[in-house]
């Protein structure tokens, strides 16, 4: 703590380039703070990567624009893909399939 700024709060966390050049003890404590706050909670969003063809992307964009015209807001691509997978699963399990 600087004697000229005796607020009792201690020194602020280093930011920018100064945060890269810290002794090992300070770096480990800073990393623990970051990892504790970034833990996933139940119901949080899952990140995944998906590659789609041009044709499927065109279909999703068309569906998004129709949805935007009807409801006045955008529909996320992940919601379209999620709904399509659910419908595919229902169709696959139905109609004479042994997996019900």
Residue, then its C-alpha position, 0 to 999 in steps of 0.5 A: x500500500x502506498x503511504x500517500x494513499x492510505x485508504x486501507x484497501x490495499x493495492x489494486x490488481x494489476x491490469x494489462x501488461x503489468x499483470x503478465x509480469x508478477x511473482x508466482x504467488x500473485x499470479x496463482x491467487x489471481x487465477x484462482x479468483x478468475x476460475x472460481x467466478x467462471x464455474x458453470x452453474x446448472x442451467x447455464x449455456x453450453x458452448x459447442x461448435x457446429x459446421x453446417x452446409x450452405x444449404x442448411x444455413x440458407x434454410x436457417x436464415x430463411x426461417x429466421x427472417x420469416x420468424x422475425x417478420x411474424x414476431x418482430x424479433x430474431x430467433x437464434x440459430x441455436x434454437x432452430x438447430x435444437x428444435x430440428x434435433x428434437x423433431x428429428x429424434x421424435x420422427x426417428x423414434x415414431x412410426x413402427x420403430x422399436x425405440x419408443 
